[in-house]
């Protein structure tokens, strides 16, 4: 039998035996504390509150998220362009300048409209 095959078989056997054993031992070795507070339902780190459903988040959270996504997608378009710039030629360079100009114009609009001001 090949040495690497023997080693891989031993590692798989060890994992199959050790993982269930360790998961079982954590039930006995760990500290157990069952209380009412621990068993409350929590969603996303925010405790459940009994507020009116019309009370939502501030719209600034959503606007900042949308602006982040727009500029994140910009970076996704720029990586393949930068990797293939020599093959694409001068026309692709001018196209990227137009694309960047539109995005910079959008950033100026976002800044002037006050979306990035938090107060």
N, CA, C and O atoms as a GROMACS GRO file, in nm:
protein
  476
    1UNK      N    1   0.083  -0.118   0.000
    1UNK     CA    2   0.000   0.000   0.000
    1UNK      C    3   0.088   0.125   0.000
    1UNK      O    4   0.191   0.128   0.068
    2UNK      N    5   0.049   0.225  -0.074
    2UNK     CA    6   0.125   0.348  -0.085
    2UNK      C    7   0.124   0.422   0.049
    2UNK      O    8   0.024   0.420   0.121
    3UNK      N    9   0.236   0.487   0.082
    3UNK     CA   10   0.247   0.556   0.210
    3UNK      C   11   0.147   0.672   0.223
    3UNK      O   12   0.086   0.691   0.328
    4UNK      N   13   0.129   0.747   0.115
    4UNK     CA   14   0.036   0.860   0.122
    4UNK      C   15  -0.109   0.812   0.135
    4UNK      O   16  -0.190   0.877   0.200
    5UNK      N   17  -0.142   0.699   0.074
    5UNK     CA   18  -0.275   0.644   0.087
    5UNK      C   19  -0.299   0.593   0.229
    5UNK      O   20  -0.408   0.608   0.284
    6UNK      N   21  -0.196   0.534   0.288
    6UNK     CA   22  -0.205   0.487   0.426
    6UNK      C   23  -0.223   0.606   0.521
    6UNK      O   24  -0.304   0.599   0.614
    7UNK      N   25  -0.148   0.712   0.499
    7UNK     CA   26  -0.159   0.830   0.584
    7UNK      C   27  -0.297   0.894   0.571
    7UNK      O   28  -0.356   0.934   0.671
    8UNK      N   29  -0.348   0.905   0.449
    8UNK     CA   30  -0.480   0.964   0.428
    8UNK      C   31  -0.588   0.878   0.493
    8UNK      O   32  -0.682   0.932   0.552
    9UNK      N   33  -0.576   0.747   0.483
    9UNK     CA   34  -0.673   0.657   0.546
    9UNK      C   35  -0.670   0.672   0.698
    9UNK      O   36  -0.775   0.674   0.762
   10UNK      N   37  -0.550   0.682   0.755
   10UNK     CA   38  -0.538   0.700   0.899
   10UNK      C   39  -0.600   0.832   0.943
   10UNK      O   40  -0.668   0.837   1.046
   11UNK      N   41  -0.578   0.939   0.867
   11UNK     CA   42  -0.634   1.070   0.904
   11UNK      C   43  -0.786   1.068   0.897
   11UNK      O   44  -0.852   1.123   0.985
   12UNK      N   45  -0.842   1.007   0.794
   12UNK     CA   46  -0.987   1.000   0.781
   12UNK      C   47  -1.045   0.916   0.894
   12UNK      O   48  -1.148   0.952   0.952
   13UNK      N   49  -0.981   0.805   0.927
   13UNK     CA   50  -1.029   0.720   1.037
   13UNK      C   51  -1.022   0.795   1.170
   13UNK      O   52  -1.113   0.785   1.252
   14UNK      N   53  -0.914   0.870   1.190
   14UNK     CA   54  -0.900   0.947   1.314
   14UNK      C   55  -1.009   1.054   1.324
   14UNK      O   56  -1.066   1.075   1.431
   15UNK      N   57  -1.039   1.121   1.213
   15UNK     CA   58  -1.145   1.221   1.214
   15UNK      C   59  -1.282   1.160   1.239
   15UNK      O   60  -1.363   1.216   1.313
   16UNK      N   61  -1.308   1.046   1.178
   16UNK     CA   62  -1.438   0.980   1.196
   16UNK      C   63  -1.456   0.936   1.341
   16UNK      O   64  -1.568   0.936   1.392
   17UNK      N   65  -1.348   0.899   1.407
   17UNK     CA   66  -1.358   0.855   1.547
   17UNK      C   67  -1.353   0.974   1.643
   17UNK      O   68  -1.432   0.980   1.738
   18UNK      N   69  -1.261   1.068   1.620
   18UNK     CA   70  -1.240   1.176   1.716
   18UNK      C   71  -1.348   1.282   1.715
   18UNK      O   72  -1.386   1.332   1.822
   19UNK      N   73  -1.399   1.318   1.600
   19UNK     CA   74  -1.498   1.426   1.597
   19UNK      C   75  -1.625   1.394   1.675
   19UNK      O   76  -1.667   1.476   1.757
   20UNK      N   77  -1.688   1.280   1.654
   20UNK     CA   78  -1.806   1.251   1.736
   20UNK      C   79  -1.773   1.240   1.885
   20UNK      O   80  -1.851   1.282   1.970
   21UNK      N   81  -1.655   1.184   1.916
   21UNK     CA   82  -1.614   1.173   2.055
   21UNK      C   83  -1.598   1.310   2.119
   21UNK      O   84  -1.644   1.332   2.232
   22UNK      N   85  -1.533   1.403   2.049
   22UNK     CA   86  -1.513   1.537   2.104
   22UNK      C   87  -1.644   1.614   2.117
   22UNK      O   88  -1.665   1.684   2.216
   23UNK      N   89  -1.732   1.600   2.019
   23UNK     CA   90  -1.863   1.665   2.030
   23UNK      C   91  -1.942   1.609   2.149
   23UNK      O   92  -2.014   1.683   2.216
   24UNK      N   93  -1.930   1.482   2.173
   24UNK     CA   94  -2.000   1.420   2.285
   24UNK      C   95  -1.940   1.466   2.418
   24UNK      O   96  -2.013   1.488   2.515
   25UNK      N   97  -1.808   1.478   2.424
   25UNK     CA   98  -1.743   1.520   2.548
   25UNK      C   99  -1.773   1.665   2.585
   25UNK      O  100  -1.773   1.698   2.704
   26UNK      N  101  -1.798   1.750   2.489
   26UNK     CA  102  -1.825   1.890   2.522
   26UNK      C  103  -1.954   1.906   2.601
   26UNK      O  104  -1.969   2.003   2.675
   27UNK      N  105  -2.046   1.812   2.587
   27UNK     CA  106  -2.169   1.819   2.664
   27UNK      C  107  -2.140   1.800   2.814
   27UNK      O  108  -2.208   1.858   2.898
   28UNK      N  109  -2.040   1.720   2.844
   28UNK     CA  110  -2.008   1.691   2.984
   28UNK      C  111  -1.902   1.784   3.041
   28UNK      O  112  -1.902   1.811   3.161
   29UNK      N  113  -1.811   1.831   2.958
   29UNK     CA  114  -1.701   1.914   3.008
   29UNK      C  115  -1.734   2.062   3.013
   29UNK      O  116  -1.674   2.135   3.092
   30UNK      N  117  -1.827   2.107   2.932
   30UNK     CA  118  -1.860   2.248   2.928
   30UNK      C  119  -1.953   2.288   3.042
   30UNK      O  120  -2.018   2.205   3.104
   31UNK      N  121  -1.958   2.419   3.067
   31UNK     CA  122  -2.046   2.472   3.170
   31UNK      C  123  -2.187   2.481   3.112
   31UNK      O  124  -2.207   2.533   3.003
   32UNK      N  125  -2.282   2.428   3.187
   32UNK     CA  126  -2.420   2.436   3.138
   32UNK      C  127  -2.496   2.535   3.224
   32UNK      O  128  -2.496   2.526   3.347
   33UNK      N  129  -2.560   2.627   3.160
   33UNK     CA  130  -2.641   2.726   3.232
   33UNK      C  131  -2.769   2.748   3.152
   33UNK      O  132  -2.770   2.823   3.054
   34UNK      N  133  -2.874   2.685   3.194
   34UNK     CA  134  -3.004   2.704   3.131
   34UNK      C  135  -3.082   2.804   3.214
   34UNK      O  136  -3.111   2.781   3.331
   35UNK      N  137  -3.114   2.915   3.152
   35UNK     CA  138  -3.198   3.014   3.219
   35UNK      C  139  -3.292   3.075   3.117
   35UNK      O  140  -3.280   3.049   2.998
   36UNK      N  141  -3.384   3.155   3.164
   36UNK     CA  142  -3.487   3.212   3.078
   36UNK      C  143  -3.425   3.310   2.979
   36UNK      O  144  -3.463   3.313   2.862
   37UNK      N  145  -3.331   3.389   3.024
   37UNK     CA  146  -3.269   3.491   2.939
   37UNK      C  147  -3.194   3.427   2.822
   37UNK      O  148  -3.196   3.477   2.709
   38UNK      N  149  -3.127   3.315   2.850
   38UNK     CA  150  -3.049   3.248   2.746
   38UNK      C  151  -3.139   3.185   2.639
   38UNK      O  152  -3.100   3.176   2.523
   39UNK      N  153  -3.256   3.143   2.677
   39UNK     CA  154  -3.344   3.074   2.586
   39UNK      C  155  -3.442   3.166   2.513
   39UNK      O  156  -3.531   3.118   2.444
   40UNK      N  157  -3.426   3.298   2.527
   40UNK     CA  158  -3.513   3.391   2.455
   40UNK      C  159  -3.478   3.390   2.306
   40UNK      O  160  -3.361   3.374   2.270
   41UNK      N  161  -3.577   3.406   2.220
   41UNK     CA  162  -3.547   3.412   2.077
   41UNK      C  163  -3.480   3.544   2.041
   41UNK      O  164  -3.524   3.651   2.082
   42UNK      N  165  -3.373   3.535   1.965
   42UNK     CA  166  -3.297   3.653   1.923
   42UNK      C  167  -3.280   3.644   1.772
   42UNK      O  168  -3.251   3.538   1.718
   43UNK      N  169  -3.299   3.758   1.705
   43UNK     CA  170  -3.280   3.758   1.560
   43UNK      C  171  -3.179   3.866   1.525
   43UNK      O  172  -3.205   3.984   1.546
   44UNK      N  173  -3.068   3.827   1.473
   44UNK     CA  174  -2.967   3.922   1.427
   44UNK      C  175  -2.903   4.002   1.538
   44UNK      O  176  -2.854   4.112   1.513
   45UNK      N  177  -2.902   3.951   1.660
   45UNK     CA  178  -2.840   4.023   1.769
   45UNK      C  179  -2.927   4.130   1.829
   45UNK      O  180  -2.886   4.198   1.923
   46UNK      N  181  -3.048   4.148   1.778
   46UNK     CA  182  -3.139   4.249   1.830
   46UNK      C  183  -3.252   4.178   1.902
   46UNK      O  184  -3.318   4.092   1.845
   47UNK      N  185  -3.274   4.214   2.028
   47UNK     CA  186  -3.381   4.149   2.102
   47UNK      C  187  -3.515   4.187   2.044
   47UNK      O  188  -3.534   4.298   1.993
   48UNK      N  189  -3.607   4.094   2.053
   48UNK     CA  190  -3.741   4.121   2.001
   48UNK      C  191  -3.808   4.229   2.085
   48UNK      O  192  -3.806   4.223   2.208
   49UNK      N  193  -3.866   4.325   2.019
   49UNK     CA  194  -3.938   4.432   2.087
   49UNK      C  195  -4.079   4.437   2.031
   49UNK      O  196  -4.104   4.395   1.918
   50UNK      N  197  -4.169   4.488   2.108
   50UNK     CA  198  -4.307   4.497   2.065
   50UNK      C  199  -4.336   4.641   2.024
   50UNK      O  200  -4.404   4.715   2.094
   51UNK      N  201  -4.283   4.678   1.909
   51UNK     CA  202  -4.304   4.811   1.855
   51UNK      C  203  -4.403   4.803   1.741
   51UNK      O  204  -4.436   4.695   1.692
   52UNK      N  205  -4.449   4.917   1.701
   52UNK     CA  206  -4.537   4.924   1.586
   52UNK      C  207  -4.456   4.891   1.461
   52UNK      O  208  -4.339   4.926   1.452
   53UNK      N  209  -4.517   4.824   1.367
   53UNK     CA  210  -4.444   4.783   1.247
   53UNK      C  211  -4.408   4.903   1.159
   53UNK      O  212  -4.321   4.891   1.073
   54UNK      N  213  -4.473   5.016   1.178
   54UNK     CA  214  -4.439   5.133   1.097
   54UNK      C  215  -4.311   5.200   1.146
   54UNK      O  216  -4.252   5.280   1.073
   55UNK      N  217  -4.268   5.169   1.267
   55UNK     CA  218  -4.141   5.223   1.317
   55UNK      C  219  -4.028   5.140   1.259
   55UNK      O  220  -4.002   5.029   1.306
   56UNK      N  221  -3.962   5.191   1.156
   56UNK     CA  222  -3.856   5.116   1.090
   56UNK      C  223  -3.722   5.178   1.117
   56UNK      O  224  -3.706   5.264   1.203
   57UNK      N  225  -3.625   5.132   1.041
   57UNK     CA  226  -3.492   5.190   1.049
   57UNK      C  227  -3.490   5.324   0.977
   57UNK      O  228  -3.576   5.353   0.894
   58UNK      N  229  -3.393   5.402   1.011
   58UNK     CA  230  -3.371   5.527   0.941
   58UNK      C  231  -3.334   5.496   0.796
   58UNK      O  232  -3.259   5.402   0.769
   59UNK      N  233  -3.386   5.574   0.703
   59UNK     CA  234  -3.362   5.549   0.561
   59UNK      C  235  -3.215   5.568   0.525
   59UNK      O  236  -3.172   5.519   0.421
   60UNK      N  237  -3.138   5.636   0.607
   60UNK     CA  238  -2.995   5.655   0.581
   60UNK      C  239  -2.921   5.521   0.577
   60UNK      O  240  -2.826   5.505   0.500
   61UNK      N  241  -2.964   5.424   0.659
   61UNK     CA  242  -2.900   5.293   0.657
   61UNK      C  243  -2.912   5.230   0.519
   61UNK      O  244  -2.815   5.176   0.466
   62UNK      N  245  -3.031   5.237   0.461
   62UNK     CA  246  -3.054   5.177   0.331
   62UNK      C  247  -2.980   5.252   0.221
   62UNK      O  248  -2.926   5.190   0.130
   63UNK      N  249  -2.978   5.384   0.228
   63UNK     CA  250  -2.911   5.462   0.126
   63UNK      C  251  -2.761   5.438   0.126
   63UNK      O  252  -2.699   5.425   0.020
   64UNK      N  253  -2.702   5.431   0.245
   64UNK     CA  254  -2.558   5.404   0.253
   64UNK      C  255  -2.529   5.264   0.201
   64UNK      O  256  -2.427   5.242   0.136
   65UNK      N  257  -2.617   5.168   0.228
   65UNK     CA  258  -2.599   5.032   0.178
   65UNK      C  259  -2.605   5.028   0.026
   65UNK      O  260  -2.525   4.958  -0.037
   66UNK      N  261  -2.698   5.100  -0.034
   66UNK     CA  262  -2.710   5.103  -0.180
   66UNK      C  263  -2.588   5.169  -0.243
   66UNK      O  264  -2.536   5.120  -0.343
   67UNK      N  265  -2.542   5.279  -0.184
   67UNK     CA  266  -2.422   5.346  -0.237
   67UNK      C  267  -2.301   5.254  -0.226
   67UNK      O  268  -2.219   5.249  -0.318
   68UNK      N  269  -2.290   5.181  -0.116
   68UNK     CA  270  -2.180   5.086  -0.101
   68UNK      C  271  -2.186   4.980  -0.211
   68UNK      O  272  -2.084   4.947  -0.270
   69UNK      N  273  -2.304   4.926  -0.238
   69UNK     CA  274  -2.317   4.823  -0.341
   69UNK      C  275  -2.280   4.875  -0.479
   69UNK      O  276  -2.216   4.805  -0.557
   70UNK      N  277  -2.319   4.999  -0.509
   70UNK     CA  278  -2.288   5.057  -0.639
   70UNK      C  279  -2.136   5.065  -0.658
   70UNK      O  280  -2.085   5.026  -0.763
   71UNK      N  281  -2.066   5.115  -0.558
   71UNK     CA  282  -1.922   5.131  -0.573
   71UNK      C  283  -1.849   4.998  -0.557
   71UNK      O  284  -1.736   4.984  -0.604
   72UNK      N  285  -1.910   4.901  -0.492
   72UNK     CA  286  -1.853   4.768  -0.484
   72UNK      C  287  -1.859   4.699  -0.621
   72UNK      O  288  -1.765   4.632  -0.661
   73UNK      N  289  -1.969   4.716  -0.691
   73UNK     CA  290  -1.983   4.660  -0.826
   73UNK      C  291  -1.887   4.729  -0.922
   73UNK      O  292  -1.838   4.668  -1.017
   74UNK      N  293  -1.860   4.856  -0.897
   74UNK     CA  294  -1.761   4.928  -0.979
   74UNK      C  295  -1.626   4.858  -0.973
   74UNK      O  296  -1.560   4.841  -1.075
   75UNK      N  297  -1.586   4.818  -0.855
   75UNK     CA  298  -1.457   4.751  -0.839
   75UNK      C  299  -1.460   4.616  -0.911
   75UNK      O  300  -1.360   4.574  -0.969
   76UNK      N  301  -1.574   4.548  -0.907
   76UNK     CA  302  -1.584   4.419  -0.978
   76UNK      C  303  -1.567   4.436  -1.128
   76UNK      O  304  -1.513   4.348  -1.195
   77UNK      N  305  -1.612   4.548  -1.184
   77UNK     CA  306  -1.593   4.573  -1.326
   77UNK      C  307  -1.449   4.616  -1.358
   77UNK      O  308  -1.400   4.593  -1.469
   78UNK      N  309  -1.383   4.676  -1.262
   78UNK     CA  310  -1.249   4.729  -1.289
   78UNK      C  311  -1.141   4.621  -1.287
   78UNK      O  312  -1.041   4.635  -1.358
   79UNK      N  313  -1.157   4.514  -1.210
   79UNK     CA  314  -1.054   4.411  -1.203
   79UNK      C  315  -1.032   4.341  -1.337
   79UNK      O  316  -0.918   4.334  -1.383
   80UNK      N  317  -1.137   4.290  -1.403
   80UNK     CA  318  -1.109   4.225  -1.533
   80UNK      C  319  -1.060   4.324  -1.637
   80UNK      O  320  -0.979   4.288  -1.724
   81UNK      N  321  -1.107   4.447  -1.629
   81UNK     CA  322  -1.061   4.548  -1.724
   81UNK      C  323  -0.912   4.573  -1.704
   81UNK      O  324  -0.837   4.580  -1.802
   82UNK      N  325  -0.869   4.585  -1.578
   82UNK     CA  326  -0.727   4.612  -1.552
   82UNK      C  327  -0.640   4.494  -1.593
   82UNK      O  328  -0.526   4.514  -1.637
   83UNK      N  329  -0.688   4.373  -1.579
   83UNK     CA  330  -0.608   4.257  -1.617
   83UNK      C  331  -0.593   4.243  -1.767
   83UNK      O  332  -0.493   4.189  -1.815
   84UNK      N  333  -0.692   4.290  -1.844
   84UNK     CA  334  -0.690   4.274  -1.989
   84UNK      C  335  -0.671   4.405  -2.064
   84UNK      O  336  -0.707   4.414  -2.181
   85UNK      N  337  -0.617   4.505  -1.999
   85UNK     CA  338  -0.607   4.637  -2.061
   85UNK      C  339  -0.519   4.636  -2.186
   85UNK      O  340  -0.553   4.701  -2.285
   86UNK      N  341  -0.409   4.565  -2.183
   86UNK     CA  342  -0.320   4.564  -2.301
   86UNK      C  343  -0.387   4.500  -2.421
   86UNK      O  344  -0.370   4.546  -2.534
   87UNK      N  345  -0.464   4.394  -2.398
   87UNK     CA  346  -0.532   4.328  -2.509
   87UNK      C  347  -0.651   4.410  -2.559
   87UNK      O  348  -0.685   4.406  -2.678
   88UNK      N  349  -0.715   4.485  -2.471
   88UNK     CA  350  -0.834   4.560  -2.508
   88UNK      C  351  -0.802   4.686  -2.587
   88UNK      O  352  -0.878   4.726  -2.675
   89UNK      N  353  -0.690   4.747  -2.557
   89UNK     CA  354  -0.646   4.861  -2.635
   89UNK      C  355  -0.693   4.996  -2.581
   89UNK      O  356  -0.744   5.008  -2.470
   90UNK      N  357  -0.672   5.098  -2.665
   90UNK     CA  358  -0.699   5.235  -2.626
   90UNK      C  359  -0.848   5.264  -2.613
   90UNK      O  360  -0.888   5.347  -2.531
   91UNK      N  361  -0.930   5.198  -2.692
   91UNK     CA  362  -1.074   5.221  -2.687
   91UNK      C  363  -1.130   5.182  -2.550
   91UNK      O  364  -1.217   5.251  -2.497
   92UNK      N  365  -1.082   5.071  -2.492
   92UNK     CA  366  -1.128   5.027  -2.360
   92UNK      C  367  -1.083   5.125  -2.252
   92UNK      O  368  -1.153   5.143  -2.152
   93UNK      N  369  -0.967   5.188  -2.272
   93UNK     CA  370  -0.921   5.288  -2.176
   93UNK      C  371  -1.016   5.407  -2.174
   93UNK      O  372  -1.050   5.456  -2.066
   94UNK      N  373  -1.059   5.455  -2.291
   94UNK     CA  374  -1.154   5.566  -2.295
   94UNK      C  375  -1.290   5.525  -2.240
   94UNK      O  376  -1.357   5.605  -2.174
   95UNK      N  377  -1.331   5.402  -2.266
   95UNK     CA  378  -1.458   5.354  -2.209
   95UNK      C  379  -1.453   5.352  -2.057
   95UNK      O  380  -1.551   5.388  -1.991
   96UNK      N  381  -1.340   5.312  -2.000
   96UNK     CA  382  -1.328   5.309  -1.854
   96UNK      C  383  -1.324   5.450  -1.798
   96UNK      O  384  -1.377   5.474  -1.689
   97UNK      N  385  -1.263   5.544  -1.870
   97UNK     CA  386  -1.267   5.683  -1.824
   97UNK      C  387  -1.410   5.736  -1.822
   97UNK      O  388  -1.448   5.810  -1.731
   98UNK      N  389  -1.490   5.698  -1.920
   98UNK     CA  390  -1.631   5.739  -1.921
   98UNK      C  391  -1.706   5.674  -1.804
   98UNK      O  392  -1.784   5.740  -1.736
   99UNK      N  393  -1.682   5.547  -1.783
   99UNK     CA  394  -1.745   5.475  -1.672
   99UNK      C  395  -1.707   5.537  -1.538
   99UNK      O  396  -1.793   5.559  -1.453
  100UNK      N  397  -1.578   5.566  -1.520
  100UNK     CA  398  -1.534   5.628  -1.395
  100UNK      C  399  -1.591   5.769  -1.380
  100UNK      O  400  -1.624   5.811  -1.269
  101UNK      N  401  -1.602   5.841  -1.491
  101UNK     CA  402  -1.661   5.975  -1.485
  101UNK      C  403  -1.806   5.970  -1.440
  101UNK      O  404  -1.849   6.052  -1.358
  102UNK      N  405  -1.883   5.874  -1.492
  102UNK     CA  406  -2.021   5.859  -1.447
  102UNK      C  407  -2.030   5.825  -1.299
  102UNK      O  408  -2.115   5.877  -1.227
  103UNK      N  409  -1.942   5.738  -1.254
  103UNK     CA  410  -1.944   5.701  -1.112
  103UNK      C  411  -1.897   5.815  -1.022
  103UNK      O  412  -1.949   5.832  -0.912
  104UNK      N  413  -1.800   5.890  -1.066
  104UNK     CA  414  -1.757   6.006  -0.987
  104UNK      C  415  -1.868   6.111  -0.984
  104UNK      O  416  -1.890   6.176  -0.882
  105UNK      N  417  -1.938   6.127  -1.096
  105UNK     CA  418  -2.054   6.216  -1.096
  105UNK      C  419  -2.161   6.168  -0.999
  105UNK      O  420  -2.222   6.250  -0.929
  106UNK      N  421  -2.184   6.038  -0.993
  106UNK     CA  422  -2.278   5.983  -0.896
  106UNK      C  423  -2.233   6.006  -0.753
  106UNK      O  424  -2.315   6.035  -0.666
  107UNK      N  425  -2.102   5.994  -0.728
  107UNK     CA  426  -2.050   6.019  -0.593
  107UNK      C  427  -2.066   6.166  -0.555
  107UNK      O  428  -2.100   6.197  -0.441
  108UNK      N  429  -2.043   6.255  -0.649
  108UNK     CA  430  -2.063   6.399  -0.621
  108UNK      C  431  -2.210   6.425  -0.590
  108UNK      O  432  -2.241   6.502  -0.498
  109UNK      N  433  -2.301   6.363  -0.666
  109UNK     CA  434  -2.444   6.380  -0.640
  109UNK      C  435  -2.481   6.327  -0.502
  109UNK      O  436  -2.558   6.391  -0.430
  110UNK      N  437  -2.427   6.210  -0.464
  110UNK     CA  438  -2.456   6.153  -0.332
  110UNK      C  439  -2.403   6.244  -0.223
  110UNK      O  440  -2.469   6.265  -0.121
  111UNK      N  441  -2.284   6.299  -0.243
  111UNK     CA  442  -2.225   6.387  -0.143
  111UNK      C  443  -2.305   6.517  -0.129
  111UNK      O  444  -2.330   6.564  -0.018
  112UNK      N  445  -2.345   6.575  -0.241
  112UNK     CA  446  -2.420   6.701  -0.237
  112UNK      C  447  -2.561   6.682  -0.183
  112UNK      O  448  -2.616   6.774  -0.122
  113UNK      N  449  -2.620   6.564  -0.203
  113UNK     CA  450  -2.755   6.542  -0.153
  113UNK      C  451  -2.756   6.511  -0.004
  113UNK      O  452  -2.862   6.507   0.057
  114UNK      N  453  -2.640   6.488   0.056
  114UNK     CA  454  -2.631   6.472   0.200
  114UNK      C  455  -2.654   6.330   0.249
  114UNK      O  456  -2.680   6.310   0.368
  115UNK      N  457  -2.646   6.232   0.162
  115UNK     CA  458  -2.668   6.093   0.206
  115UNK      C  459  -2.558   6.049   0.301
  115UNK      O  460  -2.584   5.972   0.394
  116UNK      N  461  -2.438   6.096   0.278
  116UNK     CA  462  -2.325   6.052   0.362
  116UNK      C  463  -2.313   6.129   0.493
  116UNK      O  464  -2.232   6.093   0.578
  117UNK      N  465  -2.392   6.235   0.512
  117UNK     CA  466  -2.393   6.307   0.638
  117UNK      C  467  -2.483   6.234   0.736
  117UNK      O  468  -2.600   6.209   0.706
  118UNK      N  469  -2.430   6.201   0.851
  118UNK     CA  470  -2.502   6.117   0.944
  118UNK      C  471  -2.586   6.196   1.044
  118UNK      O  472  -2.672   6.138   1.111
  119UNK      N  473  -2.564   6.324   1.056
  119UNK     CA  474  -2.640   6.403   1.154
  119UNK      C  475  -2.757   6.475   1.093
  119UNK      O  476  -2.830   6.545   1.163
   0.00000   0.00000   0.00000
